[in-house]
């Protein structure tokens, strides 16, 4: 007896065309809330960097503050994402938005001391993981299995596009508005997001079985970890996601690579934007009618290899032009992450989606941090950013091949099905 992956060919027919998503009023509300929040967060990151540098004139403190915009999510991804399985997910999202609106609003006060500002930033970032877990776990209920991956693809394209706009315009807008007003604008985006979610999403009960009591936090974390470890499909999908730890390195070493290549500072922005641009293009290509759910899942392994293999070109010390092409190709292939993430959620029991998704995302954050930190250390030892990225590409390609084989075995390659015993 076999079991199909939800949403795979042979299950429910897949619809194409943007109108099917646009007609979903709840998704429109979620998308609008997410889109304007992404732009606000980009402004806040730039504003914080400029504010701290203005006050301290220290690159170290500026970098540390920027790190605080992502590192707390690693802790809350393990400890707080279980809230998405204990309380109604719409309520969790609204609560997280309101908490962040208050905290970021306090950060916007001109007289706020830097130590207190850093503390408020940490508290605000702790709310990001439970919000994201609730959104990811709620999306299948809003869109259904047929449209869920397409909705995730639209969210990813919006996120990457928001980053591109942030790279291009964030500094100009912050200089125009001022750091404090830009932070105030970010606080306002959280209020708008909470309002859109409150008015646009239906109130849904938890997926908990009748009569089941809420699990304690350590029990939730343990059961989620055991679920991932016991299912070879989930293990392979998590590993496919964590390969981003290799792919992110060119972003972390963009500035020193540009200097080695003899390019100006302006090329750093292009190097940072090339990979997100490729992911947007790749997501659009994979969303075309010729790529149904079964074909996308069959391509997960080859695309994971394709996301890492081009980075080997860095070993030869390419110029900025060739590096941009390499990053664009890597980004196109990296769009497989949308399918991997959507499949992971659909294969997870609804009552465990929040915590399980939180663990997977926390691991992804950790791998990206380890990848950049380890790459920086290797670059110091080898005195070559280009060669370090090339090494990461080679090791990442080898790991991707192993993970691709694991995923192929787990999902079954002959008929697109997976044995229940798996």
KAKAGI-V409620 format. One line per field, one symbol per residue. psi: psi as a letter, one per 40 degrees, with the letter a starting at -180 (. if undefined). burial: 1 if it has 9 or more other C-alpha atoms within 8 Angstrom, else 0. A space follows every 10 residues. Layout:
BEGIN
psi->???
burial->???
END
This chain:
BEGIN
psi->hihihheihe bhihiihddd ddehdddddd dddddddddd dddddddddd ddddddfhdd dddddddeed ddddddddde eedeedihdd dddddddddd dddddddehd ehiddddddd ddddddeddd dddddddddd dddiddeddd dddddddddd dddddddded dddddddidd dddddddddd ddddddddde iihiiieiih ehihiidddd ddddddddde hddddddddd deeedddedd ddeddddddd efiidddddd ddeddddddd dddddeeide gidddddded dddddddddd eddddefiid dddddddddd dddeeddddd ddddddehhd eedddddddd dddddddddd dddddddddd defhdddddd dddddddddd dddddddddd ehedefihid e.
burial->0001111110 0001000001 1101011111 1111111111 1111111111 1110000000 1110110111 1111111111 1111111111 0111111111 1111111100 0100001101 1111111111 1011111111 0011111110 1110111111 1111111001 1011000111 1111111111 1111111101 1000010000 0000000001 1001100110 1111111111 1111111110 0111101111 1010101111 1111111111 1110011000 1111011111 1011111111 1111101101 0011111111 1111111111 1111111100 1111111111 1111111111 1100110110 0101111111 1111011011 1011111101 1110011110 00
END
